[in-house]
Amino acid sequence: MPLYEFMCKACGARDETFTRTITGEPPAPECPAGQGEPGHVMQRVVSSFARHLTMADQIAEAEARFGKEVDAAMGHEPDVGRFARRYEELARGLPGADGS
């Protein structure tokens, strides 16, 4: 069940036609922008290929495109060890769980 793509020669409007059979030439739809005006003839064009990416590929592609922008917006990565040491230091003076 193929999907055929058409483009208007006059204005460049695109439309798709779905057919249930692959035999024969599919009928060209009317130009959606021309609305029956003379010169607006739809011609069949070669469709672009669809590329399906896995989630890992999508994440890698987004990281490659926007990684620098995200890093610039988020700032430096926090030093978790420094925060843990500071927490330990501040917690020394607090009373313990046993109520002391």
C-alpha positions as CSV (number, residue, x, y, z in Angstrom):
1,M,0.0,0.0,0.0
2,P,2.2,2.8,-1.3
3,L,2.0,6.5,-0.4
4,Y,2.7,8.8,-3.4
5,E,3.8,12.4,-3.1
6,F,2.8,15.2,-5.5
7,M,4.0,18.8,-6.0
8,C,2.3,21.6,-7.8
9,K,4.4,23.0,-10.8
10,A,3.1,26.5,-10.3
11,C,3.3,27.1,-6.5
12,G,5.2,24.2,-5.0
13,A,2.4,23.0,-2.8
14,R,2.8,19.4,-1.8
15,D,0.2,16.7,-1.2
16,E,0.2,12.9,-0.6
17,T,-2.0,10.2,-2.0
18,F,-2.5,6.8,-0.5
19,T,-3.5,3.9,-2.8
20,R,-4.4,0.3,-2.0
21,T,-2.7,-1.1,-5.0
22,I,0.8,-0.7,-6.6
23,T,-0.4,-1.4,-10.1
24,G,-1.0,1.5,-12.4
25,E,-0.4,5.2,-12.0
26,P,-2.2,6.9,-9.0
27,P,-4.5,9.8,-9.9
28,A,-3.0,13.2,-9.1
29,P,-4.9,15.2,-6.5
30,E,-5.9,18.8,-7.0
31,C,-3.5,21.6,-5.9
32,P,-4.6,22.6,-2.3
33,A,-3.3,26.2,-2.9
34,G,-4.5,26.6,-6.5
35,Q,-8.2,25.6,-5.8
36,G,-8.8,24.8,-9.5
37,E,-7.0,27.7,-11.0
38,P,-5.4,27.1,-14.4
39,G,-1.7,26.2,-14.3
40,H,-1.8,24.6,-10.9
41,V,-1.0,21.0,-12.0
42,M,0.2,18.4,-9.5
43,Q,3.2,16.3,-10.6
44,R,4.4,13.1,-8.9
45,V,7.8,13.6,-7.2
46,V,10.2,11.2,-5.5
47,S,9.6,11.2,-1.8
48,S,12.4,11.6,0.7
49,F,13.4,8.6,2.7
50,A,12.3,8.2,6.3
51,R,15.0,7.4,8.8
52,H,13.9,5.8,12.0
53,L,16.3,6.2,14.9
54,T,16.5,4.2,18.1
55,M,16.2,6.2,21.4
56,A,20.0,5.8,21.9
57,D,20.6,7.3,18.5
58,Q,18.2,10.2,19.1
59,I,19.9,11.0,22.4
60,A,23.4,10.9,20.8
61,E,22.1,13.1,18.0
62,A,20.6,15.6,20.4
63,E,23.8,15.6,22.5
64,A,25.9,16.3,19.4
65,R,23.6,19.2,18.3
66,F,22.8,20.8,21.6
67,G,25.4,19.6,24.1
68,K,27.5,22.7,24.2
69,E,24.4,24.9,24.6
70,V,23.1,22.8,27.5
71,D,26.5,22.8,29.2
72,A,26.7,26.5,28.9
73,A,23.2,27.0,30.4
74,M,23.7,24.5,33.2
75,G,27.2,25.6,34.2
76,H,29.9,23.4,35.7
77,E,29.1,20.0,37.0
78,P,28.7,20.1,40.8
79,D,31.4,18.5,43.0
80,V,29.4,16.0,44.9
81,G,32.3,15.0,47.0
82,R,32.8,18.6,48.2
83,F,29.1,18.8,49.1
84,A,29.3,15.5,51.0
85,R,32.3,16.6,53.0
86,R,30.6,19.9,53.9
87,Y,27.5,18.1,55.0
88,E,29.6,15.8,57.2
89,E,31.3,18.9,58.7
90,L,28.0,20.7,59.4
91,A,26.4,17.5,60.8
92,R,29.1,17.0,63.5
93,G,27.6,19.6,65.8
94,L,24.0,18.3,65.5
95,P,22.4,16.1,68.2
96,G,22.4,12.4,67.2
97,A,19.4,10.2,66.5
98,D,19.6,8.8,70.1
99,G,18.6,12.2,71.4
100,S,22.0,13.3,72.8
